[in-house]
Amino acid sequence: MIRNTVSTGWWRTHAGVRVRSTVAAAGVVAVALCLGMLAAWWLLQRALINAAVAAVTTRSVELADLVHDGGHQALDLERQPAFGEVIQIRDGRGALVDAAPASARQLRLGFRSPTAGNPTTTTVPALPQSRADEPYILVARVATDGPHGPAVVVVVGRSVAGLAETVGTMGELTLGGLPLLVLVTAGATYWFTGRALRPVEQIRQRVQDISAQRLDERVPVPPVRDEIGRLAETMNAMLASLEASQESQRRFVADAGHELRSPLATVAVALDVARRHTTSAPGDELGGLLDDLAAENARMSRLVEDLLLLARADEHGLRLRTVDVDVDELLLAEARRLRSVSALHILVSCRAARVHGDPARLSQVLRNLADNAARHAAGTVRLSLHIDGPTAIVRVDDDGPGVPPEDRQRVFDRFVRLDAARDRDVGGSGLGLSIVREIVLGHGGHVRVEASDLGGASLVVLLPLDGARSEPRDCTRSRDEGQPSPVSSR
């Protein structure tokens, strides 16, 4: 039962339309040919037997007429039998009167007794007391021995062994050609199905290449307006609708971001002026409120800038001001910043590496990764940089709860926070890692999430090297003082 379930599951999962059609066609043809062969064998056998019965019946009528006309004494019976034929003439009591050939005198033919005007036909598998194990057709007919003689029974038997051989030969030939016909059918079906499904494969390959940044592409439409052609047209209409919807969303985000910039800047200036003219005193609620508003305004400004960055990346791609950048210096600067703003244990391990890129954007990548690690770390964050062939590999590890394997691709989507990190004050806006991915891809690199040996998550950035300074540099530093920050959820 389990084996059948597994095999059925494999068939449904791995067998495509082409294979299924081929197997189905071959199976149908094999069954149809077997049924046709059996029907043809039966019909041929019946036709040959009927022909043999008719021939033996005609022979019995001929001999009965000869016996009636001249009596059995005048009939030279030894010259009458053909090959494979036996003839007996018996009287009304069943005693043998004459027989041919001579060997037929000792045979007891198992025929059914006829009556006047009602001949009988009997098929026996073999003649008793005969050495030949062959089936025979026996026809018995009542006749008169001469014009005025007593009634006698004329029995004519003929072997039908040749008929069985003929039917057997036909069956062997048919069975021998059956596999070849099934293979030809399977091959033809596989080829024609492949040609019929070729437009579907082309559509699949084109859809696979279409991404969110390439919704302006369309799938090829076959010249024949059949089901596949209508499918291609429907998919093109869907892509056009998605492109229009995405373009509308991009314009909305870009327009909203630009419109929000000015009022946020105005609010920031107003808050700054208000704080300067507010007397700071212990228990001054207004001063604390202004500080909170300024922090929220700064957070809103960062969110707007992130949205504008992603909108520009979607619409025109990132505009990078590329120069030679020492990634190790950016990493050390980020480590210093992280030590100054947190009480975490910061570990740094790196070697010199230079890439061709935008220093501001690469700094933003490191800052987003470091802030993400600090937000979820229990007490330790490690920043490391090493070189593997033509690639600079940056790792940011933490000892937090980590990221489940099923969510390691989803964390790079926009506005995604895992279930344990729904709190916006802890989980951020959900855009930091999306920005990291866009910037890294713009530099021809790749970013992924792995499990860290510290127990949490390890965010890995791979960047192509422009040139590497291979001399080692001691950049291992740590911060031992201070209390670890509280545990937060990713």
NUTI-576685 format. One record per residue (C-alpha): residue in one letter; x, y, z. Coordinates in steps of 0.001 Angstrom, whole numbers, plus 500000, padded with zeros to 6 digits. Each point is the difference from the previous one (the first is absolute). Layout:
VOTOR kepa     c1     c2     c3
VOTOR    A      X      Y      Z
...
END
This chain:
VOTOR kepa     c1     c2     c3
VOTOR    M 500000 500000 500000
VOTOR    I 502785 502401 500932
VOTOR    R 502025 499004 496922
VOTOR    N 497022 500652 497715
VOTOR    T 499451 503400 501610
VOTOR    V 503659 500960 499523
VOTOR    S 500052 498877 496356
VOTOR    T 496764 501875 499276
VOTOR    G 501408 503133 501635
VOTOR    W 503188 499763 497934
VOTOR    W 497939 499585 496808
VOTOR    R 497882 503062 500760
VOTOR    T 503046 502073 500926
VOTOR    H 502549 499074 497303
VOTOR    A 498005 498718 497010
VOTOR    G 499174 502918 497717
VOTOR    V 497228 500355 497462
VOTOR    R 502241 498671 497240
VOTOR    V 500915 496825 501885
VOTOR    R 496449 499444 501205
VOTOR    S 498596 500400 496497
VOTOR    T 502581 497593 498603
VOTOR    V 499322 497356 502641
VOTOR    A 496228 500407 499613
VOTOR    A 500146 499719 496199
VOTOR    A 502304 496976 500138
VOTOR    G 497755 498322 502572
VOTOR    V 496829 500646 498004
VOTOR    V 501600 498714 496790
VOTOR    A 501358 496915 501768
VOTOR    V 496585 499160 501474
VOTOR    A 498233 500681 496681
VOTOR    L 502469 497840 498084
VOTOR    C 499677 497148 502489
VOTOR    L 496217 500104 499819
VOTOR    G 500120 500240 496202
VOTOR    M 502430 497118 499806
VOTOR    L 497771 497813 502168
VOTOR    A 496943 500927 497928
VOTOR    A 501850 499322 496723
VOTOR    W 501311 496680 501336
VOTOR    W 496516 498900 501030
VOTOR    L 498405 501119 496728
VOTOR    L 502702 498303 497910
VOTOR    Q 499649 496788 501977
VOTOR    R 496237 500013 499605
VOTOR    A 500240 500770 496281
VOTOR    L 502509 497196 499379
VOTOR    I 497964 497482 502003
VOTOR    N 496795 500956 498199
VOTOR    A 501780 499648 496663
VOTOR    A 501321 496588 501041
VOTOR    V 496537 498861 501153
VOTOR    A 498516 501146 496696
VOTOR    A 502687 498114 498050
VOTOR    V 499477 496783 502013
VOTOR    T 496214 500326 499647
VOTOR    T 500330 500389 496222
VOTOR    R 502305 496975 499913
VOTOR    S 497498 497922 501963
VOTOR    V 497182 500953 497599
VOTOR    E 502177 498992 497052
VOTOR    L 500854 496588 501461
VOTOR    A 496392 499398 501104
VOTOR    D 498828 500619 496427
VOTOR    L 502636 497595 498612
VOTOR    V 498938 497284 502483
VOTOR    H 496349 500543 499149
VOTOR    D 500622 499812 496252
VOTOR    G 502170 496882 499834
VOTOR    G 500289 498507 503455
VOTOR    H 503146 499842 502052
VOTOR    Q 501282 496977 498034
VOTOR    A 500194 502062 496836
VOTOR    L 501715 502860 501854
VOTOR    D 503781 499728 499894
VOTOR    L 500339 501395 503522
VOTOR    E 503778 499632 500145
VOTOR    R 500330 502705 497368
VOTOR    Q 497610 502392 501696
VOTOR    P 501776 501323 503144
VOTOR    A 502001 503175 499694
VOTOR    F 502972 500805 502241
VOTOR    G 498933 500086 503661
VOTOR    E 496577 498533 499215
VOTOR    V 498343 496820 501296
VOTOR    I 496865 498339 498616
VOTOR    Q 497856 497296 501559
VOTOR    I 496768 498347 498871
VOTOR    R 497997 498252 502710
VOTOR    D 496732 498065 499821
VOTOR    G 496862 500740 501994
VOTOR    R 501323 498013 502980
VOTOR    G 503265 501955 500064
VOTOR    A 502154 497220 498571
VOTOR    L 502844 501054 497713
VOTOR    V 499237 499372 496330
VOTOR    D 502965 501701 498348
VOTOR    A 502682 502593 500873
VOTOR    A 502841 501960 498451
VOTOR    P 502848 500174 500423
VOTOR    A 500659 496511 501301
VOTOR    S 501130 501315 503417
VOTOR    A 496532 501501 500491
VOTOR    R 498512 496448 500373
VOTOR    Q 501299 499757 503570
VOTOR    L 498797 503482 501027
VOTOR    R 496871 500573 501994
VOTOR    L 498887 503440 498932
VOTOR    G 498129 501779 502750
VOTOR    F 497294 501516 497814
VOTOR    R 496428 500666 500979
VOTOR    S 497475 497723 498324
VOTOR    P 498089 501713 497164
VOTOR    T 496431 499451 498863
VOTOR    A 498558 500095 496519
VOTOR    G 500189 503542 498755
VOTOR    N 501828 501209 503130
VOTOR    P 503782 499657 499702
VOTOR    T 502146 500631 503097
VOTOR    T 503245 501922 500395
VOTOR    T 502413 499123 502816
VOTOR    T 503367 501445 500914
VOTOR    V 502331 497691 501921
VOTOR    P 503421 500929 501424
VOTOR    A 501528 496764 498700
VOTOR    L 498949 496757 498360
VOTOR    P 499907 497022 502421
VOTOR    Q 502682 497382 499374
VOTOR    S 501775 502378 497612
VOTOR    R 503652 500921 500355
VOTOR    A 499368 503486 498707
VOTOR    D 498915 502329 502805
VOTOR    E 498098 502356 497747
VOTOR    P 496514 501485 500218
VOTOR    Y 497483 498789 497410
VOTOR    I 496649 501149 498648
VOTOR    L 497618 497052 499442
VOTOR    V 496854 500224 497843
VOTOR    A 497645 497013 500035
VOTOR    R 497194 499648 497444
VOTOR    V 497376 497267 499304
VOTOR    A 499954 498602 496428
VOTOR    T 498697 496889 498224
VOTOR    D 502420 497335 498824
VOTOR    G 498936 500052 496357
VOTOR    P 496680 501247 498617
VOTOR    H 498029 497330 501867
VOTOR    G 502512 498876 502620
VOTOR    P 499945 500258 503785
VOTOR    A 500778 503173 501865
VOTOR    V 503635 500628 500867
VOTOR    V 501858 502821 501779
VOTOR    V 502714 501816 498076
VOTOR    V 502544 501623 502352
VOTOR    V 502586 502476 498712
VOTOR    G 502717 501388 502292
VOTOR    R 502610 502626 499224
VOTOR    S 502883 501231 502128
VOTOR    V 499991 503670 501029
VOTOR    A 503536 500025 501424
VOTOR    G 501091 502287 497172
VOTOR    L 497376 502530 501041
VOTOR    A 501421 500164 503518
VOTOR    E 503486 500509 498570
VOTOR    T 498722 502811 497789
VOTOR    V 498318 501744 502949
VOTOR    G 503101 499508 502153
VOTOR    T 502272 501472 497320
VOTOR    M 497739 503009 499680
VOTOR    G 500072 500488 503789
VOTOR    E 503807 499792 500116
VOTOR    L 500389 502550 497224
VOTOR    T 497567 502357 501688
VOTOR    L 501660 499644 503400
VOTOR    G 503398 500562 498434
VOTOR    G 498875 503258 498383
VOTOR    L 498103 501269 503054
VOTOR    P 503031 501450 501889
VOTOR    L 501242 501699 496858
VOTOR    L 496628 501640 499386
VOTOR    V 499823 501156 503639
VOTOR    L 503529 501467 499809
VOTOR    V 499217 501794 496728
VOTOR    T 496811 501404 501530
VOTOR    A 501844 501131 503146
VOTOR    G 502768 501647 497991
VOTOR    A 497576 501780 497690
VOTOR    T 497883 501175 502931
VOTOR    Y 503065 501248 501885
VOTOR    W 501218 501931 496959
VOTOR    F 496640 501522 499061
VOTOR    T 499221 500875 503619
VOTOR    G 503376 501694 500304
VOTOR    R 499300 502083 496913
VOTOR    A 496535 500885 501304
VOTOR    L 501389 501012 503412
VOTOR    R 502970 501946 498624
VOTOR    P 498106 503323 500179
VOTOR    V 499105 499222 503620
VOTOR    E 503674 499439 500839
VOTOR    Q 500899 503288 498296
VOTOR    I 497335 501767 502030
VOTOR    R 501299 498378 503195
VOTOR    Q 503584 501046 499312
VOTOR    R 498962 503575 499267
VOTOR    V 497853 500207 503130
VOTOR    Q 502907 498612 502030
VOTOR    D 502217 502808 498727
VOTOR    I 497423 502709 500754
VOTOR    S 500504 501591 503396
VOTOR    A 498421 502906 501834
VOTOR    Q 502492 502305 498267
VOTOR    R 499183 498650 496510
VOTOR    L 496220 499981 499856
VOTOR    D 500138 501805 496655
VOTOR    E 500997 496725 498296
VOTOR    R 497402 497728 498418
VOTOR    V 499765 496297 499264
VOTOR    P 500115 498808 496354
VOTOR    V 496590 499436 498408
VOTOR    P 499813 496985 497631
VOTOR    P 498690 500740 496493
VOTOR    V 497220 497429 500442
VOTOR    R 497157 501370 502112
VOTOR    D 499301 496805 501919
VOTOR    E 499859 499400 503762
VOTOR    I 503722 500736 500365
VOTOR    G 499666 503204 497988
VOTOR    R 497132 501156 502206
VOTOR    L 502061 499119 503072
VOTOR    A 502886 502172 498749
VOTOR    E 497654 502904 499281
VOTOR    T 498456 499694 503461
VOTOR    M 503429 499984 501639
VOTOR    N 501048 503072 498028
VOTOR    A 496836 501763 501108
VOTOR    M 500766 499029 503604
VOTOR    L 503580 501287 499680
VOTOR    A 498723 503266 498566
VOTOR    S 497607 500351 502930
VOTOR    L 502768 499247 502500
VOTOR    E 502315 502470 498292
VOTOR    A 497367 502729 500151
VOTOR    S 499274 499240 503654
VOTOR    Q 503692 499980 500900
VOTOR    E 500598 503244 498131
VOTOR    S 497096 501592 501856
VOTOR    Q 501435 498855 503341
VOTOR    R 503454 501302 499116
VOTOR    R 498620 503401 499024
VOTOR    F 497971 500138 503203
VOTOR    V 503013 499156 502195
VOTOR    A 502250 502446 498175
VOTOR    D 497437 502808 500014
VOTOR    A 499081 499409 503634
VOTOR    G 503654 499924 501003
VOTOR    H 500750 503255 498201
VOTOR    E 496901 501650 501445
VOTOR    L 500878 498887 503534
VOTOR    R 503558 501262 499839
VOTOR    S 499120 503674 500239
VOTOR    P 497541 499824 502930
VOTOR    L 502349 497687 501911
VOTOR    A 502853 502412 499496
VOTOR    T 497776 502877 501136
VOTOR    V 498930 498058 503088
VOTOR    A 503635 499208 500796
VOTOR    V 500974 503680 499802
VOTOR    A 496998 501021 502090
VOTOR    L 500798 497428 502670
VOTOR    D 503619 501111 500088
VOTOR    V 498963 503653 500433
VOTOR    A 497456 499028 502644
VOTOR    R 502570 498032 501994
VOTOR    R 502424 502943 499929
VOTOR    H 497377 502321 501409
VOTOR    T 498741 497553 502612
VOTOR    T 501502 500222 503459
VOTOR    S 501382 496618 501030
VOTOR    A 499150 499257 503592
VOTOR    P 499522 496824 502004
VOTOR    G 496540 498654 499438
VOTOR    D 499400 502208 496972
VOTOR    E 497446 498000 498028
VOTOR    L 500095 502300 496978
VOTOR    G 503747 499451 499513
VOTOR    G 499587 496242 500147
VOTOR    L 497087 500152 497581
VOTOR    L 502068 502008 497520
VOTOR    D 502816 497481 500237
VOTOR    D 497593 497148 499307
VOTOR    L 498495 501843 497045
VOTOR    A 503446 500709 498585
VOTOR    A 500935 496318 500256
VOTOR    E 496778 498924 498283
VOTOR    N 500496 502620 497292
VOTOR    A 503537 498711 499370
VOTOR    R 498671 496476 499818
VOTOR    M 497331 501081 497520
VOTOR    S 502632 501781 497904
VOTOR    R 502139 496862 499864
VOTOR    L 496978 497945 498966
VOTOR    V 499187 502460 497202
VOTOR    E 503600 499937 498788
VOTOR    D 499949 496192 499987
VOTOR    L 496764 499976 497994
VOTOR    L 501425 502462 497488
VOTOR    L 503168 497908 499658
VOTOR    L 497993 496852 499242
VOTOR    A 497698 501889 497617
VOTOR    R 502997 501313 498047
VOTOR    A 501535 496528 499943
VOTOR    D 496774 498563 498588
VOTOR    E 499523 502696 497407
VOTOR    H 503469 500805 498724
VOTOR    G 502358 497799 502002
VOTOR    L 502423 501276 502589
VOTOR    R 502224 502859 498903
VOTOR    L 503358 499187 501503
VOTOR    R 502980 502336 500184
VOTOR    T 502651 497332 499737
VOTOR    V 503576 500441 501184
VOTOR    D 502532 497694 501610
VOTOR    V 498723 499259 503494
VOTOR    D 501895 498370 502869
VOTOR    V 497324 497806 501535
VOTOR    D 502140 499285 503064
VOTOR    E 500061 503723 500894
VOTOR    L 496208 500195 499686
VOTOR    L 499682 496919 502211
VOTOR    L 502259 501459 502700
VOTOR    A 498095 503299 499907
VOTOR    E 496720 498163 500453
VOTOR    A 501440 498026 502910
VOTOR    R 501050 503237 501700
VOTOR    R 496544 501471 499501
VOTOR    L 498317 496885 501360
VOTOR    R 502202 500038 503111
VOTOR    S 499095 503619 500615
VOTOR    V 496237 499498 499838
VOTOR    S 499565 496593 501663
VOTOR    A 501200 498029 502982
VOTOR    L 500488 496831 497955
VOTOR    H 503165 497945 499804
VOTOR    I 501326 500933 496522
VOTOR    L 502505 497678 498304
VOTOR    V 501823 500956 496811
VOTOR    S 502104 497774 497762
VOTOR    C 501105 501163 496556
VOTOR    R 502676 500278 497367
VOTOR    A 500491 502725 497443
VOTOR    A 497753 499839 496945
VOTOR    R 499202 502524 497293
VOTOR    V 496962 500023 497739
VOTOR    H 498709 502333 497322
VOTOR    G 496801 501519 501302
VOTOR    D 498121 502847 501611
VOTOR    P 501447 500645 503486
VOTOR    A 496821 501656 501294
VOTOR    R 497819 497096 498912
VOTOR    L 502420 497369 501304
VOTOR    S 500093 501853 503342
VOTOR    Q 496213 499865 500002
VOTOR    V 500169 496226 499432
VOTOR    L 502329 499515 502967
VOTOR    R 497941 502313 502211
VOTOR    N 496739 498212 499207
VOTOR    L 501582 496605 500662
VOTOR    A 501624 501178 503218
VOTOR    D 496783 501646 501274
VOTOR    N 498057 496846 499150
VOTOR    A 502498 497837 501917
VOTOR    A 500090 502390 502975
VOTOR    R 496213 500109 500143
VOTOR    H 499757 496188 500332
VOTOR    A 503235 499099 501797
VOTOR    A 499961 498681 503573
VOTOR    G 503409 501424 500818
VOTOR    T 502503 499520 497155
VOTOR    V 500370 501240 496413
VOTOR    R 502869 498982 497738
VOTOR    L 501045 501796 496800
VOTOR    S 502462 498150 497777
VOTOR    L 501536 500416 496545
VOTOR    H 502105 497505 498097
VOTOR    I 500901 499229 496394
VOTOR    D 499132 496881 498043
VOTOR    G 501578 500136 496546
VOTOR    P 498555 502983 498093
VOTOR    T 497319 500653 502642
VOTOR    A 499909 502046 503165
VOTOR    I 497742 498360 502595
VOTOR    V 498490 502124 502778
VOTOR    R 498261 498238 502895
VOTOR    V 497943 501562 502758
VOTOR    D 499165 497476 502746
VOTOR    D 497947 500252 503163
VOTOR    D 499089 497706 502884
VOTOR    G 496265 500662 499786
VOTOR    P 497167 497599 499168
VOTOR    G 501072 499620 496351
VOTOR    V 497886 499698 496860
VOTOR    P 498150 496731 499178
VOTOR    P 501159 498391 496725
VOTOR    E 496574 500440 498390
VOTOR    D 500154 503782 500579
VOTOR    R 503571 500699 498840
VOTOR    Q 498878 501226 496589
VOTOR    R 496868 501744 501207
VOTOR    V 501878 502337 502390
VOTOR    F 501307 501915 496979
VOTOR    D 496492 500856 498810
VOTOR    R 498617 503432 500736
VOTOR    F 498107 500682 503221
VOTOR    V 500629 496447 501183
VOTOR    R 500453 499401 503708
VOTOR    L 499838 496501 501353
VOTOR    D 497250 499050 502427
VOTOR    A 502210 500523 503028
VOTOR    A 500921 503517 498865
VOTOR    R 496659 501698 499369
VOTOR    D 500799 502849 502371
VOTOR    R 501104 502926 497849
VOTOR    D 502098 501448 502797
VOTOR    V 502049 496793 500019
VOTOR    G 499604 498659 496510
VOTOR    G 500644 503183 498019
VOTOR    S 498137 500968 496852
VOTOR    G 500683 496781 498116
VOTOR    L 501918 501799 497232
VOTOR    G 503581 499732 501234
VOTOR    L 500817 496590 498553
VOTOR    S 498096 500803 496789
VOTOR    I 502264 503015 499508
VOTOR    V 503038 497833 500734
VOTOR    R 498988 497575 497273
VOTOR    E 499390 502754 497425
VOTOR    I 503355 501664 500684
VOTOR    V 501948 496713 499998
VOTOR    L 498352 498906 496740
VOTOR    G 500832 503405 498531
VOTOR    H 503657 499286 500785
VOTOR    G 499845 496600 498290
VOTOR    G 500001 498143 503288
VOTOR    H 497755 497698 501976
VOTOR    V 498586 499903 503527
VOTOR    R 498637 497078 502005
VOTOR    V 499135 498895 503528
VOTOR    E 501674 497073 501724
VOTOR    A 500172 498553 503485
VOTOR    S 502742 501538 502139
VOTOR    D 502395 498120 502241
VOTOR    L 499071 502565 502658
VOTOR    G 496539 498466 500071
VOTOR    G 498080 502673 498094
VOTOR    A 499948 501182 496407
VOTOR    S 502887 500664 497644
VOTOR    L 499347 502458 497178
VOTOR    V 502532 499432 497228
VOTOR    V 500825 502534 497253
VOTOR    L 502129 498952 497026
VOTOR    L 501554 502793 497915
VOTOR    P 502283 499640 496957
VOTOR    L 503494 501322 500666
VOTOR    D 501440 502781 497908
VOTOR    G 503398 499450 501527
VOTOR    A 501064 498513 503320
VOTOR    R 502719 501094 502350
VOTOR    S 501091 496612 501195
VOTOR    E 502149 501169 502906
VOTOR    P 498357 499011 503300
VOTOR    R 498709 502685 502328
VOTOR    D 499294 499509 503681
VOTOR    C 496485 501348 500366
VOTOR    T 498790 497768 502805
VOTOR    R 498441 502152 502667
VOTOR    S 497378 499510 502620
VOTOR    R 498062 501924 502548
VOTOR    D 500056 498298 503368
VOTOR    E 498527 502722 502064
VOTOR    G 496291 500685 500320
VOTOR    Q 496983 497831 500595
VOTOR    P 498474 497910 497207
VOTOR    S 496864 501378 498504
VOTOR    P 496687 498203 500687
VOTOR    V 499042 497097 497773
VOTOR    S 497721 501004 497149
VOTOR    S 498166 497953 497384
VOTOR    R 500773 500002 496342
END
